[in-house]
Amino acid sequence: MATYAIGDVQGCFDELRRLLDEVKFSAADRLWFVGDLVNRGPKSLQVLRFVRDLGDRAVTVLGNHDLHLVTQLEGFERPRKDDTFQDVLAAPDAKRLVDWLRQRPMMHAEGHYAMVHAGLLPQWTVEKAVALGNEVEQALRGPDYRAFLANMYGSKPDEWSDSLAGWDRMRVIVNAMTRLRFCTAQGRMEFHAKGKRPPGGYSAWFDFRHDARTVVCGHWSALGLKLTDRLAALDSGCVWGGALSALRLEDRALFQVPCAGYQAPGGET
């Protein structure tokens, strides 16, 4: 049995199937998806149905595009001109699919690895981050999840404090786990810069990590594939004409398939 962590699929279903052929994915194997299953690519509906039907063989954490789909279906956010998940919204099983997506975890920790879509703040151990993610998961899965969605968006507060409560607390957790690229050592987040170069006073979030476990993540296609002893950043820009990447966690073997690209480079969010 092997476990393959896969970078941001973003609706690139054909590339996903080619990648699984490349790794010779079998019934005994497991897949970890770093989030952003949907949007920007052409086949979000097929990706969602495929991953959902894998059942316990797949673990996927929530990304910002996944949450964008959830809020659109629930009527809390307007469509954007570059959205490409209309196939999901028009599907007869749209509500069931998006309800399934809404109930995915914020992060996943197992063995030597911890997976999150974007990043973790300096003050958070993996154990603390899992507990904070559970707070958001309970809100997303609970009977009042629509109230959570109505208050989820916004970039303030932009810094973590253990004293945060209510929607502010939840918002910081969501923003760190689904949007983070740069922050300060004190955990102040910056959401405007998207390239590799940090703004003045900020660093890449992973520069502050000292965990024993390797963090598996995506979200940052401008950074590209980055593999170190304690980081596996797997967004290699499939939807932008890069590659779709899979890392076999047992031996860190890397597999990639090239992608023609469905969006012009430079529009990463």
N, C-alpha and C positions, 0 to 999 in steps of 0.2 A: 504494500500500500504506500502511495506517495501523496503528499500534499503540495499543491501548486498555488502560489499566490499570484494573482493576475492584476495587472494595472487597469486603469480607467477604461472601461469598454465603451461607454457613451454611445450605445446604439449600434456599434460596429459588429453586427452579428456574424457576418460572413468571415471576418477576421478572427473572431472568437472560435468559430468552428475549425478554421484552418490551424489555429494555435493548438487546439485540443487534439487535432490529428497529429500535429508535430510532436506533442509530448506523449502520444499514444495513450491518451486518457482512457482508463478502464473503469469497470464497475466498482473496483476496490479502492479507487483513488478519491481524494477530496479536493475541492477547490475553495480558495479564499479570494474573495473579490474586495478590492480596496474602496469600493463605493463608486458613485457616478456610473451606474449601469446604463443610464438613459441620457438622451439629449445630445444634440449636435451631429450625431450620426444618423443613418437612414432607417434603422430597424430596431428602435427601442422596444416595440411591442414583442418582437420575436426574442429579444434578449431577456425581457422580463419573464415571459412564459417559460423559456428554457431554464433559467436559473431557479425560478420557483419550483418547477417540476423536478429538479434535482433533489429536493427535500433536504434531508440531513447531510447529504453529500456536499453541500455548498454552504459556506458562511459568507455573508456579505454585510459590510457595515454601511451606514448611511453617508452619502456625500451631499454636497450642496445642490447638485442637479437633481438628485433623487428627492430631496425635500422641496425643491422648486416644483417638481411634478405633483407632489402631494398637495401643496398649497394651491396649485392651479385647479386640480380636480375638486378641491373643497371650496373654491371660490374666494380665496384670500389674496391671490396675486394675479396681476394681469399678464397675458401672454407677452413674450418678448419676440422681436422680429426674427431672431435666430434660433428660436425653439424648434425642435424637430420631433417632438413626441406627440404630435397630433394623432398619430396612429394609435397610441395608447388611449388617449382621451376619447376617441371615436369607437373603440372596441366594445363589443357587447359585454365583455368581462372586465371592463375598465375599473369598476369599483372594487371588485375582488382582487385584482392585481395590485392596485394602489394601496388597498388596505393591507395586503401582504407586505408591500414595500415599507409602509409606515411602521410596521412592527419589527423591522430589522434592528439589530443592535447599533449603538453608536461606536463601540469598539469591541474588540475580541482579544483575549489573552489566553494563550495555551502554550505550555512548554517554554521554550526559549524565545518565543515570539509574542509581540503585542501588535495588533492591527488597528489602525485608525485612518480615516480618509485623509485629513490634512495634517494635523500635528497635535502636540501636547505642550502645555505651558511649563515653564521651568519649575514652578512650585509643586507640580504634580508628579508623584511616583506613578508607576503603572497601576499599582493597587488602588491608589486614590482616584486616578482617572477612570478606572473601571467603575468604581462606586459612583462617581459623578455622572458618568454615562448612564448608569442605571436610573438615576433620578430623571433624566430626560426620557429614557425609554418608558418609564412608568407613566409619564405625562402623555407621551405619544400613543401609548396603548390603552390608556384609561378612558372612561366614559366622557370626560371633558376635554378630549384631545383637541377639539376645535378651538377652545379657548387658548390652549397653548399655541396653536398655529397662528391665531390672530395676534399674538404678542411675541412671536419668535424673531421677527426680523428687526434689524437695526444694528448699528455698530457701537452702541454705547450700552453699558460701560465697556471700555476697551481694555480693562485690566482686572485680573483676578484678585479677589479678597475672600478669605474664609467667611467673612461677615456678610457677604452678599446673600440676598434672600429673594424669593418670589421670581417674577419674570426676569429681573436683572441677572440673577444667578443662572437661570436656565439659558438665557441668551448668551452669556459669556461661554458657557460650556459648549453650546452648539457652534458658536463662532470659532472657537479654538479647534474643535474637532472636525469641522467641515470647511473652514475658510483660511486657516492660519498659514502664513508663509514666514513672516518676519515678526520678531518681538524683541523686547529688551530683557535684560537679566531679571528685572522685576516683574516681568509678565505683561507689560503693556504691548498690545497688538497693533500692527499697522496693516491696513487692508487695501491700500491703493497700489502699491508696487507689486508688479507681477513678474518681473524679470529675475535674473540671477543675482543682481547687485542689490544689496540692502540699502535702504535709505540711511542717512546719517543718524547714528545713535542706536541703530537696530542691527540685529543679526538674524541669520536663518534660525528658525526655532530649534532645529536639531543640534546646533552648536552648544546648547545648554544642557543636553541630555547626558546623564551618566548612569543610565540603567544597566543592569546586567543583561536584560533582554533586548533583542533587536526589535526596533519599531519598523513595521511594514506599513507603508503609506502610499498615497497617490497625490492627486490634485494639482501638482506643480509641473506642468508639461514644459515650461520654460527651463526649469532645472534639468529635466530629462532624467534618464536612468542614473541612479546614484546608489552604489552598493559599498557599504563599509561594514566593519565588524558589528556595528550597532544600528545600522540603518539600511533599509531596503526600500528606496523610493522608486516606484515602478510605473509612474506615469511617463511613458516614453512617447506621448503625443500621437497616438494612433489616429485620432480624428483630424489632426492637423497635417497628416501625411508622414508621420513618423513610423512607429512600430507598436505592436501590441506585445507586451512582455509577460512572461511567466517565470517565476523563480521556484524551483523545487526546494522546499524548505529543509528536507532531510540532508541534502548535500550541497545546497546553494547552486545547483546547476541552472543556468539561464537559457531560456528558449524565447525566440522572437519570430514574429512574422511581419513583413513589411505591409504598410497600408498606403493606398493611393491618396487618401486624405479627402475629407468631405467639407472642410472649412478652410478659409484662407488663414495662414499663420498670423498670430498677433492678436487674436480675439479671445484669449484665454480668460475664463472667469472661474 
